Amino acid sequence: MTAKPEIERIDHADALSSHRFKYYDFAMAAFVVILVCSNLIGAAKLVQLFEFNIGSWNVGMFGAGILFFPLSYVLGDVLTEVYGYARARRVVWAGFGAVLFMAFMAWVVVKLPPAPGWNDQPAYEAVFGLTPRIVLASIIAFWAGELSNAFVMARMKVASGGKHLWQRTIGSTVVGQGVDSLLFYPIAFLGVWTTTQVLTVLATNYLLKVLWEAFLTPVTYRIVGALKRAEGVDVYDKDTSFTPFSIRS
């Protein structure tokens, strides 16, 4: 019978300085890819799969990015739970830089003069012509929301002694996605969409994000358990500096 891998509890950040992680870089890469794709492809498209009104609130209308962007929060929970707040914060900053580069690259490519005979410039601009306002809203909301998510996740873990993971994943999502939604939609679309549309999509997306996270809780449990066993550590942020303005891990 094979013995279960031993998992070492880590209460102090210094104890991780010499630890060699096996999958942290893969988790970071997955986080950044999901973040860039969801911001580039789905952020500005308003969709309606069905019509169901509660007063003036059309529950079936939401932003297309809702389908994939919440996965970054799932990964954020996994990173904080397994690797601690400092390494999750480092990943958030990596994502922040990636989104900035994506926005800059999209702007340059759209502005380059099209070759004679190439007639797809209007379509290209429609898809990749990110407005500075949406980019600003995206990076502010993402940065504040993800770090709020990681902070709540880490604090709740220490307070609960590592028990009740589902409370931490859902509780941190309620806060993090709330911060994200309250910042992104008004900054990006107030005055472009009607106020009713902004509030409708904000409320609908926030609700769907929280429900999506709750639905994925069993998946989060399996990933967290597998990573803890593979890495051999369980990190508690008892002496971590929670400043958001650092990339130290």
N, C-alpha and C positions, 0 to 999 in steps of 0.2 A: 504494500500500500504506500503510495507516494505521499510524503509529508507536505503540508501546506507551506508555501513560502513565508518566511518570517517578515513581519512588518514592524519597522522601528518607529516609535512615536518621537517626533521632533518638536520640541517646544521653543527652541532658540534658533534664530536664523543662522548664526555662526556655525552651527552644527551641519548645515547643508553646503557649506562652502567647498568642501572636498568631495561631495557626493556626485557621482556620474549618473545622470539620468539617461534612460534609454529612449524615451518617447516624447520628451518635452518639445524637441524641435519639430516633430511631426504634428503635434497638437497646435503649435504656433502657426505652422504653414496652413493647416486646415482652417484655423480661425481667420487668417488674413485672406485666404481665397474666398471663403464664404462672405466675408465683409465686403471685399471689393466687388464681387459679382452682384450681391444684393443691392449695393449702392449704385452700381453702373446700370444694371438691367431693370430693376424693379421699382426704384424709389419714386419716380414721377408718374407712373401709370396708375390711373384710377380704374378699378374694375368693379363689375357687379355681376355676381354669379346667380343671384336670385333677388327678388324684391319682397321685403318684409318690413313694414313700417311700424315703429313704435312712436306715435306722435309724428314729429318731423324727422325722426332718426330712421334712416334706411339701413337696417342691420346687414343687408346683403352687399353693401358698397364698402370697399376697402382698398388700400394701396397694395399693389401687386407684390411689393417687397416683403409683405407679411409672411409669404409662403416659406422664405428661406432665411431672412434676417434673424429671426429668433434662434436659429441654430447657433449663431455666434454667442448668444447668451447661455445656451446649454453648454457650449465649449468653455465659456468663461466660468461657469459654475464648476465644471470638471477641473479646469486649471487651478482655480482657487482652492478647491477641496483637496486636490492631490499635491499640488506644488507650492501652495501658499500664496498670500496676497502679493508679495514682491514680484514673483515670477509671473503672476497673472497681470500685474501692472505693466511689466515689461512687454508682454504680448499686446496689451492695449496700445502702448506707444508704437509698437511695430505696425499695428493696424492703422493707427493714426497717420503714420508716415506713408503707408501704402495707399491710403485713400487720397492723400495730398498728391502723391505722384500720379495716381490714376487720373485725377482731375486735371492736373497740368498736362499730362500726355494727351488726354481727350481734347483739351483746348487747343494745343499746338496742332494736332492732326486735323481738327475741324477747320482751323484758320489757314492751313496750307492751301495755296491755290490749286484747284483741280486741273488735271491735264485736259487739253482739248479733246472733245469727243466723249469724255467721261461725264455722264449726265445724272449721276446718283448723289450729287452733293446735297440737294435738299433733304433726301431721305437720311443721309449720313448725319446731317446737322440735327434732324429731328430725333435720331436715336442717341447720338453721342454728344450733342451740343449742350453740355451741362451748364446751367446758369450759375454764376458766382454765388447767388443767393442760396441755391439748393446745396451747393458744395459747402458753404459756410454753415448752413443749418445741419448738414449731415455730420461734419466733423465735430462741431460743438456738442450736438446731441449724443453722438456715439461716445465721445470721450467722457462726458459727464455721466452718461447712463451706465457704461461698462464699469467705470471705476466705482460708482455707487453700488452697483451689483456686487462687485468683488469685495468692497468694504463691508457690506451687510453680511455677505456670505461668511467672511472670515471672522467677524465679530460674533455672529450667531454660533459658529462652530466652537469657539472658545467658551462662550457662555453656556452652551449645552453639553460640553464635554465630548463633542463629536457624535452625539446621539441625534436621531430624527433628521436624517439627511433631507427628506422630502420637505420638511419645514424650512430648511435653509434655502433649498433651490427655489421653492415657490415664493418664500418671503423676500429673497433678494431680487427675484424677478418683478414682484409687485413694485418694489422701490425703483430698481434700475430701469425697467421698461416705462415706468411712470415718468421718471426724469427724462428719458429719451423722447417719449411721445410729446410731453409738454413743451419741450424745446424745439423739436424738429418741425412739426407741422405748422405752428404759428410762424416761425422764422422763415420757413420755405414757401408757404403758400397763402398766408393771410394777405388779402388784397389781390391775389391771383385767382384763387377759388373764392366762392362765397363763404361768408363766415359760417353758415350752416354746414357747407361741405367740409370745411376745415374741422369743425367740432365733431361732425359725424364720423369722418375718417379717423380722427384722433381717438375718439371713444371706442369705435369699432376695432381699430388696430390694437389698441391697448388691451381690450378684453380678449381678443383672439390670441395675442402674444402670451398673455398669462395662462389662458386655457391650453395653448399649444405646449407651453413649458410643463404644465401639470400633466398633460397627456404623455409627454416624453419622460416623465419621472422614472418609470421602470428601466428605460434605456440608459438614463443618467446613472442609475444605481449600478447597472452592469459594467458600464465603462469605468466608473470610479473604482469599483471593486477590482476590476482587471488591472487597471493602471497602478493601484496601490500595491497589489501583489507583485506586479512586474518591476516596479521601482523600489519596492521594499521599504517605503517610508509613508508616514502619515503626518502631515505638517500642521501644527497649531501656531497661529500668529500671536504668541503671547508677548513678544518683545519687538514686534515689527513696527517700523516707522510707516505710518499710513499716509504720508504726504503723497499727493498725486503727481507732484512735480519731480519725479525721479525715474530713472530707468535701471537703477541698481537692483540686482536680484540676490 
